[in-house]
Amino acid sequence: MRHDQTSVLITGANKGLGLEAARRLGDLGWKVFLGSRDPVRGRAAVDRLWEGGADVVLVPLDVTSDDSVEKAVQTVLGHTDILDVLINNAGAPGRAVTPSEATAEELHSVYDTNVYGPVRVTQAFLPMLGRSGNPRVVMVSSGGGSFSVITDPDQPVATMHELAYSSSKAALNMITLRYAHALPEIKFNVATPGEVANRTFAATDMNHHTGQLTVTEGTDSIVRLATLDPDGPTGVFVDRLGPIGW
Ligand SMILES: NC(=O)c1ccc[n+]([C@@H]2O[C@H](COP(=O)([O-])OP(=O)(O)OC[C@H]3O[C@@H](n4cnc5c(N)ncnc54)[C@H](OP(=O)(O)O)[C@@H]3O)[C@@H](O)[C@H]2O)c1
């Protein structure tokens, strides 16, 4: 790759917000490593972005598999030994069963994608991120993972009685802060795709396209954190309108 190009790896980028983030960062001239657990769906997404003129490489990547993550490292290393930006976007909604019906097994499968996944991927790419002059990690969380949102009775998610997804995103938020404090040379920030104040979210497959925002609007917070300057913040939680409460 060109030595002046910024590189980004996005997990779960074959559709939805990940694909739109890939499109937008590709439009900036970045080298985009497009993660997709399904190679066929991933190839279709890469071809679409190539047609738009982006410089994109398919990275088969299932965030629940150590082996897949290790192979993804090797794929990216085939192009560059520096990764500037990692966007942990892949997410699983779970089955939204009520707390009284949620089993440990149900939580485990959601956590495997939403919590252990970002840790697996981040851990594996830390050496490559460490070689960047301005390394940034963006964790794609949710307003549902925010204690201040969940304890606000006016927020619809406050009455969405569900255990796995919201607690997985709350764990991801804490994990991000722990990374941010321990590794100040790398920016670790959290984005939620919606607008908390307006109680909106982005229409994607995950919510059966019931969201009020477009995927472009939904990726504003992700792109803002991915494109932070070297003097930008670390350890912040933002939506597209600005910082939100943890
Ligand atoms: N839409 C919103 O307003 C909203 C609000 C809050 C948070 N979020 C978060 O935003 C992120 C993106 O969601 P989205 O709305 O764009 O949903 P989406 O369209 O359903 O996309 C989810 C992506 O994650 C991938 N994925 C799931 N499990 C994976 C795994 N084990 N390994 C690799 N990739 C995996 C999916 O791949 P497949 O195509 O193979 O299933 C898909 O590419 C998620 O973390 C979600 O929790 C979204």
The ligand as an ORCA input file, in Angstrom:
! r2SCAN-3c Opt
* xyz 0 1
  N     -28.242      0.380     13.889
  C     -28.157      1.105     15.011
  O     -28.752      2.199     15.152
  C     -27.303      0.636     16.138
  C     -27.567      1.167     17.418
  C     -26.736      0.798     18.452
  C     -25.642     -0.007     18.226
  N     -25.412     -0.522     16.977
  C     -24.222     -1.350     16.773
  O     -23.666     -1.054     15.507
  C     -22.921     -2.195     15.041
  C     -23.302     -2.497     13.595
  O     -24.668     -2.896     13.575
  P     -25.651     -2.632     12.340
  O     -26.777     -1.820     12.854
  O     -24.882     -2.153     11.163
  O     -26.223     -4.109     12.120
  P     -26.121     -5.146     10.899
  O     -26.483     -4.481      9.631
  O     -26.905     -6.319     11.343
  O     -24.557     -5.504     10.827
  C     -23.950     -6.313     11.802
  C     -22.636     -6.791     11.220
  O     -21.942     -7.545     12.213
  C     -21.521     -8.750     11.604
  N     -21.279     -9.811     12.567
  C     -22.138    -10.394     13.444
  N     -21.507    -11.371     14.115
  C     -20.233    -11.410     13.658
  C     -19.102    -12.214     13.946
  N     -19.150    -13.189     14.849
  N     -17.937    -11.956     13.289
  C     -17.878    -10.983     12.372
  N     -18.909    -10.211     12.016
  C     -20.083    -10.431     12.662
  C     -22.639     -9.098     10.633
  O     -22.223    -10.081      9.699
  P     -23.275    -11.026      8.925
  O     -23.792    -10.230      7.751
  O     -22.435    -12.193      8.522
  O     -24.366    -11.377      9.887
  C     -22.830     -7.720     10.013
  O     -21.842     -7.452      9.064
  C     -23.232     -3.339     16.027
  O     -22.158     -3.466     16.949
  C     -24.489     -2.850     16.742
  O     -24.629     -3.417     18.022
  C     -26.233     -0.230     15.925
*
